[in-house]
Every structure is written in C-alpha cells, then in structure tokens.
Amino acid sequence: MNNIDCERFIRGAEEIDRKRRVITRVITTVEALLCQKTVIASHKWKYQETVLKIPIGGLFFVIKYLKRGLDCCILDDQGQDHLWWGSTNYADSIPAKVVPIVYKNLSEIVEKIAEAFPKAGIYSYFEFFSKQVNT
C-alpha cells in the first residue's frame, strides 16, 4: 500500500497556488492593457470573436472580444471547453492540472500577445516592472 505524504502534498499545493497568483497577476495586467481604447478602436471584431489563439502544451490560450473588451481564456485540446476565464475567474479557479502548462508558457504567451497588439504597450509595461527588481 502507498502512503500519502501530507507534507509533500502541502508543499505541492503551495507551489501550485504561487504559480496561480503569478499567472493571474500577469494575465489581468495584460487584459487591462488590451482593453485600452487605443487597442480596440482600430478593430471591428464581432462579439465573442476569437482574436488570438496560442497553442500551449496541448491546450489553447485564447483572446476573445467580449462587450467589456478583450478577455483571455484557456481552452481544452479540442479548443472547445473553457477551462478558465482570465480576470473573470481569477487564480483560484485555474484547474491544478493546467497551472504547470500555463506557467511554463507564460512568457511566450505574453510575448505573442505583445507582438499581436503593439499598441497595448505590453513590452514597455513589463520592462518597467522588471527593472524594479534590480533597484
């Protein structure tokens, strides 16, 4: 019979929670930058239109146009079921099995979004806060 290591479970759960907080902070920041009028004004998207779809480890990180602006979500490997909505659900609702995949690909996700929406100023915003670590 296998024994359950509760201490190891707690450390693993704390690590998943830490990664969830990082993902949430980054994604809500990106969503806020994407919802600027200068970003949205030059486009004529339809309601619930997929604006950007990034494959990540068998899943898809998707940006959709909704009434309040551009929202991020994670879809399953078929691109169908919503596993998580960005700033709507926050970190606690990211399924634990998805966290390592999104966390591992987070930089790539942000870079692809920054390239797709240069008017959002994502690079300069992230650069500013990255510099704060060294001061």
Secondary structure, 3 states (H helix, E strand, C coil): CCCCCHHHHHHHHHHHHHHHHHHHHHHHHHHHHHCCHHHHCCCCCCCCCEEEEEEECCEEEEEEEECCEEEEEEECCCCCCEEEEHHHHCHHHCCCCCHHHHHHCHHHHHHHHHHHCHHHCHHHHHHHHHHHCCC
